[in-house]
Amino acid sequence: MRAGGALRTVVLAAVLVSGAGLLAGGTSGSSGREGGVFRVAGVPDAIDPAVTFDAGDALAASCVQLMSYPDKPSPAGTRLVPEVAAGYPNVSRDGKTYTFTVRDGFRFNTGGRVTARSFAHAIDRIMNPATKSNWVQYVQDIVGSQAVMAGKAAEPTGITVTGNKLIVRLTRAARDFPARMSFYGFCAVPADLPISAEGVTQLPGAGPYFIADFVTGEKLVLKRNPFYRGSRPHHVDEIDFVSTPDNVRAVETGAADYAELGNPADVANLDPKFRSQLHSVPGFGVRYIVLNTSQSLFKDNAPLRRAVNFALERPALLKARGGSVTGTLTDQYLPPSMPGFVDAHVYPLAHPDLRRAKALARGHRRSGKATLYIKDDPIDIAQSQILQRDLKPIGIDVKVKKFPGPALFQKLFTPGTPYDMTVFGFSPDYSDPYAVLNTLFDGRMIGTPYTFDLAYFNSPKYNALLAAASKLTGSARYAAYSRLDVDLARNAAPMVAYESESAVTFVSRRTGCVILNPFLDITAACLK
């Protein structure tokens, strides 16, 4: 997505009021001047689009995509539009072949032209086993990708470049494919850009800016691309990512102009005089309590899973993570900012419904014992105590097992691990309901690198409904996913959704032109 890459979308919201103070929402009405140096707190570990997890801001400013999202607030900023593509791709009747026409006029800072092959090579680099890219899930359905990933072919047979045409053939209909192309991993790169697991440290850019200097973990400097003729707003002369021991303190002292506040404690501990510099909008992530449907307690036991949904006190779970500063209450799997979301009021949000929970649990408790896997940190521990308290009245005794983060995730992603419950947060990489519902609940993908189905939910009925929805387009697609979101939450209940996460951005007093996507769009930022 624009201004942040993985796990982001463009959304706007009303102000939030919490015990920590007033948080501004939306965009700043202040104008700004041209020129100057804008400083971002924190330096990414890598800049290679096929490799990096944390360079989304820098790549949003220095990359161009086939499809993208405008540098605008909602609703315009949430609508997928062509960028380098001349228009929406032509799609074959069976939904398996996409033909993009690449516009002329985009150039890298080296002067080299952006062509259809620039995007073909971006896809090839992700697919190549030497890159060891984490984004292979987004190319695994391209014809010939499996042979490339297995080292049996150099290029996939499903990608063809003919003049200014990029033709991509898929093994199945995938109507989310244009939205996938908005992900920063697919930004245009020179056709001869090297491939390696470490990633390149020099990356020509075709966006408004280019990466002029990068030292891993130390500094990253973006400067204006002299060949950029596109329409994206860009005001400052230079964007510097600076290494700081404390990102929040750097903005407070004026050493930086922007920091993401990912830790609720950062907001709670902020001096009140800086409250006007905070911006909070709905993010793209949702937090869940996962109910493992492959283990005996919850397997083929929708009544008990629904009982848990009625029994848990969602406000207490949210408060353990920081309260309204971190997010808002929800009971559905799609984030409210996602196309297709309709608030259906599936479960009571303000308080549990123990009467309903006990009625559903009656006769379905089985062993009455649940094993909860959590990360060994204060928030997870606090939430585990809430789960123990809330499930005891419906006859479920919760035993907690704590693990370091990496060990926990390895266990959760290993089929057969004997946990019944875990706490989990998920954000999609692009704005399409497929990236949430199919990724979380399509049981056909269990055991592959392309799923986050930690509930190990594998229902032939819902697999078929998810597959059918994925083939639709436009309003029919969003309507189908809207029905599925409610149906899954209300009737199948493989997870308990409790929080729609907020994105909290902290900017300096001199920062203007504030557009939140949901974090700051640094490409469009200016100085007052």
C-alpha positions as CSV (number, residue, x, y, z in Angstrom):
1,M,0.0,0.0,0.0
2,R,1.0,3.6,-0.4
3,A,3.1,5.1,2.4
4,G,4.0,2.1,4.4
5,G,4.0,-1.0,2.2
6,A,3.2,-4.2,4.0
7,L,0.2,-4.3,6.3
8,R,-1.2,-0.8,5.4
9,T,-4.1,0.9,3.7
10,V,-5.3,4.4,3.2
11,V,-8.0,5.2,5.8
12,L,-9.3,8.3,7.7
13,A,-11.2,8.5,10.9
14,A,-12.7,10.7,13.6
15,V,-10.7,11.8,16.6
16,L,-10.1,9.4,19.4
17,V,-10.3,10.4,23.0
18,S,-8.6,8.3,25.6
19,G,-7.2,8.6,29.1
20,A,-3.9,9.4,27.4
21,G,-5.4,12.6,25.9
22,L,-6.8,13.8,22.6
23,L,-5.5,12.2,19.4
24,A,-5.9,14.0,16.2
25,G,-7.4,12.1,13.3
26,G,-7.5,12.6,9.6
27,T,-5.3,15.1,7.8
28,S,-3.8,18.3,8.8
29,G,-5.3,21.4,7.3
30,S,-1.9,23.2,7.4
31,S,-0.2,24.1,4.2
32,G,3.6,24.0,3.8
33,R,6.5,25.2,1.8
34,E,8.5,23.5,-0.9
35,G,12.0,22.1,-0.2
36,G,13.9,21.2,3.0
37,V,14.9,17.9,4.6
38,F,12.2,15.7,6.2
39,R,13.6,13.3,8.9
40,V,12.1,9.9,9.8
41,A,13.0,8.2,13.1
42,G,14.5,4.7,12.5
43,V,16.5,3.1,9.7
44,P,15.3,-0.1,7.9
45,D,17.5,-3.2,7.9
46,A,17.1,-3.7,4.1
47,I,15.8,-1.9,1.1
48,D,15.4,-4.7,-1.4
49,P,11.6,-5.0,-2.3
50,A,11.9,-8.7,-2.5
51,V,13.5,-9.0,0.9
52,T,12.7,-6.2,3.3
53,F,10.0,-6.1,6.0
54,D,10.5,-2.6,7.2
55,A,11.3,-0.3,4.3
56,G,7.8,0.2,3.2
57,D,7.9,4.0,3.7
58,A,11.1,4.4,1.7
59,L,9.9,2.2,-1.1
60,A,6.5,4.0,-1.3
61,A,8.4,7.2,-2.0
62,S,10.9,5.7,-4.4
63,C,9.0,3.1,-6.3
64,V,6.3,3.0,-8.9
65,Q,3.8,0.2,-9.2
66,L,1.5,-1.1,-11.9
67,M,-1.5,-0.5,-9.6
68,S,-1.5,1.7,-6.5
69,Y,-3.5,3.9,-4.2
70,P,-3.6,7.7,-4.4
71,D,-1.9,9.9,-2.0
72,K,-5.2,11.1,-0.7
73,P,-7.4,10.6,2.3
74,S,-10.4,8.3,2.3
75,P,-12.5,7.5,0.3
76,A,-10.3,8.3,-2.7
77,G,-7.2,7.0,-1.0
78,T,-8.8,3.5,-0.6
79,R,-9.5,3.0,-4.3
80,L,-7.1,0.9,-6.4
81,V,-6.0,2.9,-9.4
82,P,-3.5,2.4,-12.2
83,E,-0.1,4.0,-11.8
84,V,2.3,2.9,-14.4
85,A,-0.3,0.6,-16.0
86,A,-2.3,2.5,-18.7
87,G,-5.5,1.2,-17.1
88,Y,-7.0,-1.7,-15.4
89,P,-5.6,-5.0,-16.9
90,N,-7.5,-6.9,-19.5
91,V,-8.7,-10.1,-18.0
92,S,-9.5,-13.3,-19.8
93,R,-13.0,-14.8,-19.5
94,D,-11.8,-17.5,-17.2
95,G,-10.1,-15.0,-14.9
96,K,-6.7,-16.6,-15.3
97,T,-4.8,-14.3,-17.6
98,Y,-4.1,-10.6,-16.9
99,T,-2.6,-8.3,-19.5
100,F,-1.2,-5.0,-18.3
101,T,-0.2,-2.2,-20.7
102,V,2.8,-0.3,-19.4
103,R,2.7,3.5,-20.0
104,D,5.8,5.3,-21.3
105,G,7.3,8.2,-19.5
106,F,8.5,6.7,-16.2
107,R,12.2,6.6,-15.6
108,F,14.6,5.5,-12.9
109,N,16.9,8.1,-11.4
110,T,19.6,6.7,-13.6
111,G,17.6,7.8,-16.7
112,G,16.7,4.2,-17.6
113,R,13.2,3.6,-18.8
114,V,10.6,1.7,-16.8
115,T,9.2,-1.1,-19.1
116,A,7.1,-4.1,-18.8
117,R,10.2,-6.1,-18.2
118,S,10.9,-4.0,-15.1
119,F,7.8,-5.5,-13.5
120,A,8.4,-9.0,-14.9
121,H,11.8,-9.0,-13.2
122,A,10.3,-7.8,-9.9
123,I,8.1,-10.9,-10.0
124,D,11.0,-13.1,-11.0
125,R,13.1,-11.9,-8.2
126,I,10.5,-12.8,-5.6
127,M,10.0,-16.2,-7.1
128,N,13.7,-17.1,-7.4
129,P,14.8,-19.5,-4.7
130,A,18.1,-17.6,-4.3
131,T,16.2,-14.6,-2.9
132,K,14.4,-16.6,-0.2
133,S,11.7,-14.0,-0.4
134,N,8.9,-14.0,2.2
135,W,6.5,-12.8,-0.5
136,V,6.4,-16.0,-2.6
137,Q,2.8,-16.5,-1.4
138,Y,1.8,-13.8,-3.9
139,V,3.4,-15.5,-6.9
140,Q,2.8,-19.2,-6.2
141,D,-0.3,-19.3,-8.5
142,I,1.6,-18.0,-11.6
143,V,1.9,-20.7,-14.2
144,G,5.4,-22.2,-13.9
145,S,6.2,-20.7,-10.5
146,Q,6.6,-24.0,-8.8
147,A,9.3,-25.1,-11.2
148,V,11.2,-21.8,-10.6
149,M,10.8,-22.1,-6.8
150,A,12.1,-25.7,-7.0
151,G,15.1,-24.6,-9.0
152,K,14.0,-26.5,-12.1
153,A,13.5,-23.4,-14.3
154,A,15.0,-20.0,-14.6
155,E,11.8,-18.1,-15.4
156,P,8.1,-19.0,-15.1
157,T,6.2,-19.8,-18.3
158,G,3.3,-17.8,-17.1
159,I,5.0,-14.4,-17.5
160,T,5.4,-13.0,-21.0
161,V,6.6,-9.6,-22.1
162,T,5.6,-8.4,-25.5
163,G,6.5,-4.8,-26.2
164,N,4.8,-2.7,-23.6
165,K,2.5,-5.6,-22.5
166,L,3.0,-7.7,-19.4
167,I,1.0,-10.9,-19.6
168,V,0.6,-13.0,-16.5
169,R,-1.1,-16.4,-16.6
170,L,-2.4,-17.9,-13.4
171,T,-3.2,-21.5,-12.5
172,R,-6.6,-20.4,-11.1
173,A,-8.9,-17.4,-11.3
174,A,-7.7,-14.8,-8.8
175,R,-9.5,-11.5,-9.0
176,D,-7.4,-10.0,-6.3
177,F,-4.3,-10.1,-8.6
178,P,-4.5,-6.3,-9.6
179,A,-4.6,-5.4,-5.9
180,R,-1.6,-7.7,-5.2
181,M,0.4,-5.6,-7.7
182,S,0.0,-2.6,-5.4
183,F,2.3,-4.4,-2.8
184,Y,5.8,-2.8,-2.6
185,G,7.4,-6.2,-3.4
186,F,6.3,-5.7,-7.0
187,C,7.6,-2.2,-7.6
188,A,9.5,-1.6,-10.8
189,V,13.2,-2.5,-10.8
190,P,15.9,-2.5,-13.5
191,A,15.8,-5.7,-15.5
192,D,19.4,-6.5,-14.6
193,L,19.0,-5.9,-10.8
194,P,20.9,-8.7,-9.1
195,I,19.2,-11.5,-7.1
196,S,20.5,-12.5,-3.6
197,A,19.1,-13.5,-0.2
198,E,20.9,-10.6,1.4
199,G,19.2,-8.1,-1.0
200,V,20.7,-5.2,-2.9
201,T,22.0,-2.2,-1.1
202,Q,21.8,0.1,-4.2
203,L,18.3,0.4,-5.7
204,P,17.4,2.8,-8.6
205,G,14.0,4.4,-8.0
206,A,11.4,5.5,-10.5
207,G,9.1,7.3,-8.0
208,P,9.2,10.9,-6.8
209,Y,12.4,10.1,-4.9
210,F,15.3,7.6,-5.1
211,I,17.5,6.0,-2.6
212,A,20.7,8.0,-2.7
213,D,22.5,6.4,0.2
214,F,21.9,3.4,2.4
215,V,23.9,1.8,5.2
216,T,22.1,-1.0,7.0
217,G,20.7,0.1,10.3
218,E,22.7,3.4,10.2
219,K,21.3,5.8,7.5
220,L,19.0,6.0,4.5
221,V,18.8,9.1,2.3
222,L,16.1,9.7,-0.3
223,K,16.5,12.5,-2.8
224,R,14.3,13.8,-5.6
225,N,14.3,11.7,-8.8
226,P,15.2,14.3,-11.5
227,F,13.4,12.2,-14.1
228,Y,10.1,11.9,-12.3
229,R,7.2,13.3,-14.3
230,G,4.3,11.6,-12.5
231,S,1.4,13.2,-10.7
232,R,2.2,12.1,-7.1
233,P,2.7,15.0,-4.7
234,H,6.2,15.5,-3.4
235,H,7.5,18.6,-1.6
236,V,10.7,18.2,0.3
237,D,14.1,18.0,-1.4
238,E,15.3,15.1,0.8
239,I,14.0,12.5,3.2
240,D,16.5,11.2,5.7
241,F,15.9,8.1,7.9
242,V,17.9,8.6,11.0
243,S,19.1,6.1,13.6
244,T,18.0,7.1,17.1
245,P,18.1,5.3,20.4
246,D,14.5,6.5,21.1
247,N,12.2,7.3,18.2
248,V,9.6,9.1,20.3
249,R,12.2,11.2,22.0
250,A,13.7,12.1,18.6
251,V,10.4,13.7,17.5
252,E,10.0,15.4,20.9
253,T,13.4,17.1,20.7
254,G,13.1,17.9,17.0
255,A,15.8,15.4,15.9
256,A,13.1,13.7,13.7
257,D,9.9,14.8,12.1
258,Y,8.0,11.5,12.2
259,A,7.8,8.3,14.2
260,E,5.3,5.4,14.2
261,L,4.1,4.6,17.7
262,G,3.7,0.8,17.6
263,N,3.9,0.4,21.4
264,P,0.9,1.5,23.5
265,A,3.3,2.5,26.2
266,D,4.8,5.1,23.9
267,V,1.5,7.0,23.8
268,A,0.6,6.5,27.4
269,N,4.0,7.9,28.5
270,L,4.0,10.9,26.1
271,D,4.2,14.4,27.6
272,P,0.7,16.0,27.3
273,K,2.2,19.0,25.5
274,F,2.8,16.8,22.5
275,R,-0.7,15.4,22.2
276,S,-1.6,17.8,19.4
277,Q,1.1,16.1,17.3
278,L,-0.4,12.7,17.6
279,H,-2.7,11.3,14.8
280,S,-4.7,8.1,15.3
281,V,-6.8,6.5,12.5
282,P,-8.1,3.0,12.0
283,G,-5.4,0.6,10.9
284,F,-5.7,-2.5,8.8
285,G,-5.0,-5.1,11.5
286,V,-7.4,-7.1,13.7
287,R,-6.5,-9.0,16.8
288,Y,-8.0,-12.4,17.6
289,I,-8.2,-15.2,20.1
290,V,-7.6,-18.3,17.9
291,L,-9.5,-21.5,18.6
292,N,-7.7,-24.5,17.2
293,T,-10.2,-26.6,15.3
294,S,-7.8,-29.4,14.7
295,Q,-7.6,-30.3,18.4
296,S,-10.2,-32.3,20.2
297,L,-11.7,-29.5,22.3
298,F,-12.9,-27.3,19.4
299,K,-12.8,-29.8,16.5
300,D,-16.3,-30.1,14.9
301,N,-17.6,-28.1,17.9
302,A,-19.0,-24.8,16.7
303,P,-21.4,-24.5,19.7
304,L,-18.4,-24.3,22.1
305,R,-16.5,-22.0,19.8
306,R,-19.5,-19.7,19.7
307,A,-19.9,-20.0,23.5
308,V,-16.3,-18.6,23.9
309,N,-17.3,-15.7,21.6
310,F,-20.2,-14.9,23.9
311,A,-18.2,-15.4,27.1
312,L,-15.2,-13.2,26.6
313,E,-15.1,-9.6,27.9
314,R,-13.7,-7.8,24.8
315,P,-13.3,-4.5,26.6
316,A,-11.0,-6.1,29.1
317,L,-8.9,-7.7,26.3
318,L,-8.6,-4.3,24.6
319,K,-7.7,-2.5,27.9
320,A,-4.9,-5.0,28.4
321,R,-3.4,-3.7,25.2
322,G,-3.8,0.0,26.1
323,G,-7.5,0.7,25.6
324,S,-8.9,3.0,22.9
325,V,-5.4,4.3,22.1
326,T,-4.6,1.0,20.4
327,G,-7.9,0.2,18.7
328,T,-11.6,-0.2,18.9
329,L,-13.8,-3.2,19.7
330,T,-14.9,-5.6,17.0
331,D,-16.5,-9.0,16.6
332,Q,-15.8,-9.6,12.9
333,Y,-12.8,-10.9,11.0
334,L,-12.5,-8.2,8.3
335,P,-11.2,-4.8,9.5
336,P,-13.7,-2.0,9.2
337,S,-11.5,-0.3,6.7
338,M,-11.6,-3.2,4.3
339,P,-13.9,-3.1,1.2
340,G,-16.8,-5.5,2.0
341,F,-17.0,-4.9,5.7
342,V,-20.5,-4.4,7.1
343,D,-21.0,-4.0,10.8
344,A,-23.4,-6.9,11.7
345,H,-23.3,-6.8,15.5
346,V,-22.6,-10.5,15.8
347,Y,-21.7,-10.6,19.5
348,P,-22.2,-8.2,22.4
349,L,-19.2,-5.9,22.5
350,A,-19.8,-4.0,25.7
351,H,-20.0,-7.0,28.0
352,P,-20.2,-10.8,27.8
353,D,-23.5,-12.7,27.5
354,L,-22.9,-15.5,30.0
355,R,-26.4,-16.8,29.8
356,R,-26.1,-17.5,26.1
357,A,-22.5,-18.7,26.5
358,K,-23.5,-21.3,29.1
359,A,-26.4,-22.5,27.0
360,L,-24.2,-23.1,24.0
361,A,-21.4,-24.7,26.1
362,R,-23.8,-27.2,27.7
363,G,-23.2,-30.7,26.4
364,H,-20.2,-29.5,24.3
365,R,-17.5,-29.0,26.9
366,R,-15.8,-32.3,26.2
367,S,-12.7,-32.5,28.5
368,G,-13.4,-28.9,29.7
369,K,-9.6,-28.2,29.5
370,A,-7.9,-25.8,27.1
371,T,-4.2,-25.2,26.6
372,L,-3.4,-21.6,25.7
373,Y,-0.1,-20.8,24.0
374,I,1.1,-17.2,24.5
375,K,4.2,-15.1,24.1
376,D,6.1,-14.4,27.3
377,D,5.3,-10.7,27.5
378,P,3.2,-8.6,29.9
379,I,0.3,-8.0,27.4
380,D,-0.1,-11.7,26.5
381,I,0.1,-12.7,30.2
382,A,-2.6,-10.1,31.2
383,Q,-4.9,-11.3,28.4
384,S,-4.3,-15.0,29.4
385,Q,-5.6,-14.1,32.9
386,I,-8.7,-12.6,31.4
387,L,-9.3,-15.8,29.3
388,Q,-8.9,-17.9,32.4
389,R,-11.4,-15.8,34.3
390,D,-14.0,-15.5,31.6
391,L,-14.0,-19.1,30.5
392,K,-14.2,-20.7,33.9
393,P,-17.9,-19.8,34.4
394,I,-18.8,-21.8,31.2
395,G,-16.8,-24.8,32.4
396,I,-13.5,-24.4,30.6
397,D,-10.3,-24.6,32.6
398,V,-7.5,-22.8,30.8
399,K,-3.8,-23.9,31.2
400,V,-1.3,-21.3,30.0
401,K,2.0,-22.1,28.4
402,K,4.5,-19.3,27.7
403,F,7.2,-19.2,25.0
404,P,9.6,-16.6,23.6
405,G,8.2,-15.0,20.4
406,P,10.2,-16.9,17.8
407,A,9.6,-20.3,19.5
408,L,5.9,-19.6,19.8
409,F,5.4,-18.8,16.1
410,Q,7.4,-21.9,15.1
411,K,5.0,-24.0,17.2
412,L,1.9,-22.3,16.0
413,F,2.8,-22.8,12.3
414,T,3.6,-26.5,12.8
415,P,0.5,-28.6,12.2
416,G,-0.4,-30.9,15.1
417,T,1.0,-28.7,17.8
418,P,-1.2,-29.4,20.8
419,Y,-2.6,-26.0,21.6
420,D,-6.3,-25.2,21.9
421,M,-6.0,-21.4,21.9
422,T,-3.6,-18.6,21.2
423,V,-3.6,-14.8,20.8
424,F,-2.9,-13.5,17.4
425,G,-2.8,-10.2,15.4
426,F,-3.0,-10.1,11.6
427,S,-2.8,-7.4,8.9
428,P,-3.1,-8.0,5.2
429,D,-0.5,-6.7,2.7
430,Y,-3.1,-5.3,0.3
431,S,-6.7,-4.0,0.4
432,D,-8.8,-7.0,-0.7
433,P,-10.9,-9.2,1.5
434,Y,-9.3,-12.3,-0.1
435,A,-6.1,-11.3,1.7
436,V,-7.9,-11.7,5.1
437,L,-10.6,-14.3,4.8
438,N,-8.9,-16.7,2.4
439,T,-5.6,-16.3,4.1
440,L,-7.0,-17.0,7.5
441,F,-9.7,-19.6,6.8
442,D,-9.1,-21.5,3.5
443,G,-8.2,-25.0,4.7
444,R,-6.9,-26.0,1.4
445,M,-3.8,-24.0,2.1
446,I,-2.9,-25.6,5.4
447,G,0.7,-26.8,5.4
448,T,1.8,-24.3,2.7
449,P,3.7,-21.1,3.3
450,Y,0.7,-19.2,1.9
451,T,-1.7,-19.3,4.9
452,F,-2.1,-17.9,8.4
453,D,-4.8,-20.4,9.3
454,L,-3.7,-20.9,12.9
455,A,-7.2,-22.2,13.7
456,Y,-6.5,-25.0,11.3
457,F,-10.0,-24.4,10.1
458,N,-10.7,-26.7,7.2
459,S,-14.4,-26.8,6.2
460,P,-15.3,-28.1,2.7
461,K,-18.4,-25.8,2.9
462,Y,-16.4,-22.6,3.7
463,N,-13.5,-23.6,1.4
464,A,-16.0,-23.7,-1.5
465,L,-17.6,-20.4,-0.5
466,L,-14.2,-18.7,-0.2
467,A,-13.2,-20.1,-3.6
468,A,-16.4,-18.8,-5.2
469,A,-16.0,-15.4,-3.7
470,S,-12.5,-15.1,-4.9
471,K,-13.6,-15.4,-8.5
472,L,-16.0,-12.5,-8.4
473,T,-15.4,-8.9,-9.2
474,G,-16.7,-5.5,-8.2
475,S,-19.7,-5.1,-5.9
476,A,-20.6,-8.8,-6.2
477,R,-17.2,-9.7,-4.8
478,Y,-17.5,-7.4,-1.8
479,A,-21.0,-8.5,-1.1
480,A,-20.0,-12.2,-1.1
481,Y,-17.1,-11.5,1.2
482,S,-19.3,-9.4,3.5
483,R,-21.7,-12.3,3.8
484,L,-18.8,-14.7,4.5
485,D,-17.3,-12.5,7.1
486,V,-20.6,-12.5,9.1
487,D,-21.3,-16.2,8.4
488,L,-17.9,-17.3,9.6
489,A,-18.0,-15.2,12.8
490,R,-21.6,-16.0,13.7
491,N,-21.8,-19.7,12.7
492,A,-18.3,-21.3,12.4
493,A,-16.5,-19.0,14.9
494,P,-13.0,-20.4,14.5
495,M,-11.6,-17.2,16.2
496,V,-12.7,-14.5,18.5
497,A,-12.2,-11.1,17.0
498,Y,-11.9,-8.4,19.7
499,E,-9.9,-5.4,18.4
500,S,-9.6,-3.4,15.2
501,E,-6.2,-1.9,15.6
502,S,-5.5,1.8,15.3
503,A,-2.4,3.4,13.7
504,V,-0.8,6.1,15.8
505,T,1.5,8.6,14.2
506,F,3.7,11.2,16.0
507,V,4.9,14.1,13.9
508,S,7.0,17.2,14.7
509,R,5.4,20.7,14.9
510,R,7.0,21.7,11.6
511,T,5.4,18.8,9.7
512,G,2.7,19.8,7.2
513,C,0.7,18.1,4.4
514,V,-0.3,15.3,6.7
515,I,-2.0,12.4,4.9
516,L,-2.5,9.2,6.9
517,N,-2.3,5.8,5.1
518,P,-2.9,4.9,7.9
519,F,0.5,6.1,9.0
520,L,2.1,9.2,7.5
521,D,2.5,9.4,3.8
522,I,6.0,10.6,3.8
523,T,6.0,11.1,0.0
524,A,3.4,13.8,0.3
525,A,4.7,15.3,3.6
526,C,6.0,18.9,3.6
527,L,7.5,21.3,6.1
528,K,5.7,24.3,7.5
